[in-house]
Amino acid sequence: MERSVDNLKDIAHRIRQQTFETICNGGGGHIPASLSIVEILTALYYGGCLNVDPKNPSDPARDRFILSKGHACVSLYAALAMKGFFDPEELQRFGKCSSILGGHPDMCKVPGIEASTGALGHGLPFGIGVAMAAKLNRASYKVFVLLGDGECQEGSIWEAAMSAPQFKLDNLVVIVDYNKMQAMDFLDNIIPLEPFVDKWKAFNWTVTEADGHDMEKLIEIFNSTPKVTGKPTVIIAHTTKGKGVSFMENVPIWHFRMPNETEMKTAKMELGII
């Protein structure tokens, strides 16, 4: 089903609302990290970019999406629930012992989750293995890996980045949520990534930059990969951490923090929940 950009923006808005409410109801989570990737998830799951079927989540021909920054999983849960992978009522149980939805995604419990992630730096190596399996099996599916920029400070990411072109993994698409922040501070105050684009180019990747909140542009880029046969693709998505909640946007202390009652009311008003 082809959707208009306005319809996709509406879906993204609802995912952002649901993400905030789910984390607040559950009593904990990573709100800003989840809010920065909403448009990316919406474009993939609702913009016709990701070949998945909620009625057949184990279809061997499906595309694979791996959320390497697993702490941002609540926005993925919201996207999957709205898509029909599991009952949306399950979101109300997030954070409870009886729930399948944990603070990091579990591929053994949650339909639509392709990898149990959260130990940062592992999603890209995992994704390379999945992409290699597709090549060996002559399968046509794509593998999408969403990285946090903070985890790009880890050596395992660059070891993997060096490997993918060697194996000619043009079925691999990496998206970097480049919000310029990590858990404790801005990247530039800890370990700067720049020149970030040049690093990926030096590792022989096809590199594209985009506004990570521009739905139309994201869909255009996702649907045009691979641009070069035999080369993996990385999309540097410039995003705003905490997108949609003004007092959380680009403020490092909100990585772990939960809003108090007054802050929660303000955020809900800004998100159109109340």
Secondary structure, DSSP 8 states (H G I E B T S, - for coil): ----HHHHHHHHHHHHHHHHHHHHHHT---HHHHHTTHHHHHHHHHTT-S---TTSTT-TTS-EEEESSGGGHHHHHHHHHHHTSS-GGGGGGTTSTT-S--SS--TTTSTT--S---STT-HHHHHHHHHHHHHHTT----EEEEEETGGGGSHHHHHHHHHHHHTT-TTEEEEEEE-SB-SSSBGGGT----SHHHHHHHTT-EEEEEETT-HHHHHHHHHT--SSTT--EEEEEE--TTTT-TTTTT-GGGGT----HHHHHHHHHHTT--
